[in-house]
Amino acid sequence: MKQKLTIVKVGGAVVEDEIQLTQLLKDFSAISGHKVLIHGGGRRATQVAASLGIESKMVGGRRITDADMLNVVTMVYGGLVNKNLVARLQANGVNALGLTGADIDVIRSHKRPLKDGIDFGYVGDVDKADGQMLSRLIEAGITPVMAPLTHDGQGHILNTNADTIASETAKALAPFYDVTLIFSFEKKGVLSNPDDDNSVIPTINRADFERYKADGTISGGMLPKIENALSAIDKGVNRVIITLATAIDGNSGTIIS
């Protein structure tokens, strides 16, 4: 019987909210058994870029990452955000280790090709994640804290969507553990009405998703999040939950099946 492993992905909006972040780290530290934390940090990257006179360019909610922006996200995601989370987890009794995809070759990707004529720059699409290497760390009592940066094996860091990092990490670890993946953010779950925080859709499967996508109930940034969640389920992840950052106990939110 596989041991349980909980992977929690926390978005950049929560990272920037001190009250939510403090509670999330406390709750994460209280999770029993093996665990992994994956974080975003886009809002902080935008702030730091602006302070340096670097314009943030977005297309469909995705960041265009030119050479200057790559420097910013590498510093912010791999340094400022990641190491602060690691330090705070240590203070909560969690023996955490901060990682980018380049560290111990844990997540390798390729530079995204032109898509609909759009050059996203130094953005990576994941080729593989090394679940065996991560499992060695986890079995040694280490909690990985993973930044949304990968590498191409040719010496280049690539900016990579944090939800994708979470999904690919969960899939890579599914052969070794009974994995629960939790996408935590500022809403109670997937909402049927964006203006009603209590309109949480309790469960979504592939057929539900296609229907909600077609009728516009689910749109925007929630689409790739659910795609990542369904992909994880398809590859052996036991349970995926989309929920509020202060509710990562798995007892509420939207269950993806």
Residue pairs with C-beta under 8 A, 6 or more apart in sequence:
1 178
2 176
2 177
2 178
3 33
3 34
3 177
3 178
4 33
4 34
4 177
4 178
4 180
5 33
5 34
5 35
5 36
5 138
5 173
5 176
5 177
5 178
5 179
5 180
6 31
6 33
6 34
6 35
6 36
6 179
6 180
6 182
6 250
7 35
7 36
7 37
7 38
7 166
7 169
7 170
7 173
7 179
7 180
7 181
7 182
8 24
8 28
8 31
8 35
8 36
8 37
8 38
8 182
8 184
8 248
9 37
9 38
9 39
9 40
9 162
9 163
9 165
9 166
9 181
9 182
9 183
9 184
10 21
10 24
10 37
10 38
10 39
10 40
10 184
10 185
10 245
11 40
11 162
11 184
11 185
11 186
11 245
12 39
12 40
12 41
12 42
12 43
12 44
12 45
12 162
13 43
13 185
13 186
14 20
14 21
14 24
14 184
14 185
14 186
14 245
15 21
15 39
15 40
15 41
15 43
15 44
15 81
15 85
16 43
16 44
17 186
20 186
20 245
20 246
21 245
23 245
23 246
24 184
24 245
24 246
24 248
25 85
25 88
25 89
25 92
26 92
27 246
27 248
27 249
28 35
28 37
28 89
28 92
28 94
28 248
29 89
29 92
29 93
29 94
31 248
34 138
34 143
34 177
35 143
36 134
36 138
36 143
36 144
36 145
36 146
36 169
36 173
37 85
37 89
37 96
37 143
37 144
37 145
37 146
38 145
38 146
38 148
38 162
38 165
38 166
38 169
39 77
39 81
39 82
39 85
39 145
39 146
39 147
39 148
39 162
40 77
40 148
40 162
41 73
41 76
41 77
41 80
41 81
41 147
41 148
41 162
42 63
44 76
44 80
44 81
45 56
45 63
45 69
45 72
45 73
45 76
45 77
46 56
48 72
48 75
48 76
48 80
49 55
49 56
49 68
49 69
49 72
50 56
52 68
52 72
54 68
54 69
54 72
56 63
56 69
57 63
57 64
57 66
57 69
58 64
59 118
59 120
61 220
61 221
62 120
62 123
62 161
63 69
63 73
63 120
63 123
63 159
64 118
64 119
64 120
64 121
65 73
65 120
65 121
65 122
65 123
65 158
65 159
66 121
66 122
67 121
67 122
69 121
69 122
69 159
70 121
70 122
70 157
70 159
73 149
73 159
74 149
74 157
77 100
77 147
77 148
77 149
77 159
78 98
78 100
78 147
78 149
78 157
81 147
82 98
82 99
82 100
82 145
82 147
83 98
85 96
85 98
85 145
86 96
86 97
86 98
86 145
89 96
89 143
89 145
90 96
94 143
95 141
95 142
95 143
96 142
96 143
96 144
96 145
97 137
97 142
97 143
97 144
97 145
98 145
98 146
98 147
99 106
99 144
99 145
99 146
99 147
100 146
100 147
100 149
100 150
100 151
100 157
101 107
101 108
101 109
101 124
101 129
101 146
101 149
101 150
101 151
101 158
101 160
101 165
102 149
102 150
102 151
102 157
104 130
104 133
105 130
105 133
105 151
105 153
106 129
106 130
106 133
106 134
106 146
107 126
107 128
107 129
107 130
107 146
107 150
107 151
107 160
107 165
107 168
107 169
108 126
108 127
108 128
108 150
108 151
108 152
108 153
109 124
109 125
109 126
109 127
109 150
109 151
109 152
109 158
109 160
110 124
110 125
110 127
110 152
111 122
111 123
111 124
111 152
111 156
111 158
112 120
112 123
112 124
112 125
121 159
122 156
122 157
122 158
122 159
123 158
123 159
123 160
124 150
124 151
124 152
124 158
124 159
124 160
125 160
125 164
126 150
126 160
126 164
126 165
126 168
128 172
129 168
129 169
129 171
129 172
130 172
131 169
131 171
131 172
131 173
131 174
131 175
131 176
132 176
134 144
134 169
134 172
134 173
135 173
135 176
135 177
137 144
138 144
138 173
138 177
146 165
146 169
148 159
148 160
148 161
148 162
148 165
149 157
149 158
149 159
149 160
150 157
150 158
150 160
150 165
151 157
151 158
152 158
161 224
163 183
163 224
163 225
163 228
164 224
164 228
166 181
166 183
166 228
167 181
167 228
167 229
167 231
167 232
170 179
170 181
170 232
170 237
170 240
171 231
171 232
171 235
171 236
171 237
173 179
174 232
174 235
174 236
174 237
174 238
175 236
178 238
179 232
179 236
179 237
179 238
179 239
180 237
180 238
180 239
180 240
180 241
180 250
181 229
181 232
181 237
181 239
181 240
181 241
182 240
182 241
182 242
182 243
182 248
182 250
183 225
183 228
183 229
183 240
183 241
183 242
183 243
184 243
184 244
184 245
184 247
184 248
185 242
185 244
185 245
186 244
186 245
187 197
187 244
188 197
188 198
188 200
188 243
188 244
188 247
188 252
188 253
189 200
189 201
189 202
189 242
189 243
189 244
189 252
189 253
189 254
190 200
190 201
190 204
190 218
190 222
190 226
190 242
190 254
191 197
191 199
191 200
191 201
192 199
192 200
192 201
192 217
193 199
200 252
200 253
200 254
201 208
201 212
201 254
202 254
202 255
203 254
203 255
203 256
203 257
204 212
204 226
204 254
204 255
204 256
204 257
205 256
205 257
206 230
209 218
209 226
209 230
211 217
212 218
213 219
213 223
218 226
225 242
226 242
226 256
229 240
229 242
229 256
230 240
230 256
232 240
232 256
233 240
233 256
233 257
239 250
239 255
240 255
240 256
241 250
241 253
241 254
241 255
241 256
242 253
242 254
242 256
243 250
243 252
243 253
243 254
244 252
244 253
247 253
